[in-house]
């Protein structure tokens, strides 16, 4: 889970530079096709192939909305959905202020990622503390087992029953901590799978 979270975080961190690149391309009066060609060769390594496919499709005459749908489906990211939406809007509307759109999108993504990073760090500390609190009584029980009189009490039927219910309640509490402490990441709002 930690490895998957790290990979997702690294993948999400690529998107602000993609939006920055579109802002620079707009300032340089490059077309969308030229910008996609640039990203296919010099963009983030993990995204180059997807930009190459999108550029090839558009260059071959595939309709923009169809090519962007495939792009969104292949990447499966809310940032890709947002990028596709901005490309479509900028292609249809164009005009003044387009560079500001790209700049604002990059800024918003960076702010969202910073906020999510803070929230996830705090959540990690809270979950860690809760898990330590679940383990603490068992450490005390193991220390108490060192005394012969306590060992006799735990070895009795009633003592074993108390330990069993304690273990059962600890497992239930652990499951609740994991369930209630899980963060729901923002979902894809611009894409509805068909």
N, C-alpha and C positions, 0 to 999 in steps of 0.2 A: 504494500500500500504506500509506504514511504517513497519507494522508487517510482511508482506511477505518479504520485503527487509531484515529485521533483521534475519528472519528464513533462508533465502538464504545465507546471509553472514555467519551465524553460521555453516551452512552445508558446505559451501566452505572451512571454516577454519579447517575442519576435515581432509582434504586431505593431507596436508604436513606430518602429523604424519603417515598416511598410507604409503606414499612413504619412510619415514624414517624407518618404520618398515620393509619394503622390503629390504632396504639397510642393516639393521642390520641382517636380515635373510640371506642375501647373504654372509655377513662377517662370519656368523656362519655356513655356508654351509648347510643351511636348504633347503629342496626342496620347490617348489611352493606350493605343496599340504600341506606340514607342515605349511607353512606361512599362507595359507588361513585358516587352522584349528585354528591357533593362533588368527588371526583377527576375526574369528567367535566367539571366546570366550572372548578375551581380547581387541579387537579393539574398535574403537569409537562406542558408544552405538547405534547411529542411523544407522550404517552400518553393524552391526553384523549379522543381519538376511540375508542380501544380500550376505555377505561372507560365511555364513553357507550354503545357497542354492548353491552357486558356488562350494564350497568344496564338498558338497554332490553329485553334478552332476559329477564333475571330478572323485570323488572316485568311482562312479557307472559306470564309463567308457564312459561318454559322451565325444565326441570329443571336444578338447580345444576351437577351434574357435566357435563352436556352443554354448558352455557354456558361453563363453565371450560375444557373441552377446546378449544372454538373459540377462546377467549381465548389459551390457550397456543399453539395452532397459528398464530394470526395474528401474535403477537409474536415467537415463536421465540427466547425467551431463557430461560436457566436461572433467572433471578430471577423471571420471570413464572411459571415452573413452581412455584417455591417459594412464591410468593404464592398461587397457586391452591390448592396443597396446604394451606397454613395457613388459607385461607378455608374450604375444605371441612371441615377438622378443627374449626375454631372454630364452624362452623355446626352440625356434628353433636354436638360435645361441649360447647361453650360453657363457662361456669363461671368459677371463680376462676383467677387466674394468666394469663389470656388477654393482658392488657396486657404482662406480662413476656415472653410468647412473641414478641410483635411487637417489643418493645424488643431482645430478644436477637437476633432475625433482622436488625434494622437494624444492630446492633453487629457481628455476624458478617460482614455484607456489607461494611461499611466496613473492617473489618480485612483481609478477603480482598482488597479493591481496593487497599489500601495496600501489602500484601505483594506483589501482582502488579505494582504500579507500581515498587517497589524492584527486583524481579527483572528486569523488562523494561528498566529503566534500566541495570542492571549488564550485562545481556545485550547491550544496544546498544553499551556501551563495549567489551566483549570482541569483538563482531563487527567493530566499527569498527577496532580494533587489528589483528585478523587480516587484514582487507582491506588496511590500510596495509602490513602485512608482505608481502602478496602483490605489491603494487605496487613496493615498494622495490627489488628486484633489477632491475626494468625501468628504473627511473630511473638506476641505476648503469650499466646497459648503454648507455643513451642518452648518458650523460656520457662513457663510454669510447669511443663512436663518434666523438667529436670528434678523436681522434688518428688520423692517416692509417694507421699500422701496424695499429691495431685494426680500422679500416674494411676493410682488405684481408683480414684474418683472417675477419671476419664475412661478407664477400662471397664467400669460398670455399665450396665445396660442404659441407665439414665444418662451417664456421661457420654456414651457413644451417641445416644439420641440427640443430645445437646450439640455435639460436634457436627453430626449429620445435618441438623437444621441450620446451624451456623454456616456450614459450607454451602448449603442450598440457598440461603438468603444472600450470601456473598456472591454466588454466581448470578443470581437474579439482579442484585445491585450492580454488578459489573456489566451485565447486558443492558440495563437501563442507562448507566453512565455512557456507554458507547452509543446507544440509540438516541438519547436526548442530547448528547454532546456533539453529534455529527452536524456539520455545517452544510447547508444546501448551497451549492455554487450557483451563480446566476445561469439561467437557462437561455437557450436560443430563442430569441423573440421574433426575429425577422425571417424565420424559416419554419415552414410546416411540411414535414415529410409527406410525400404523396404515396 
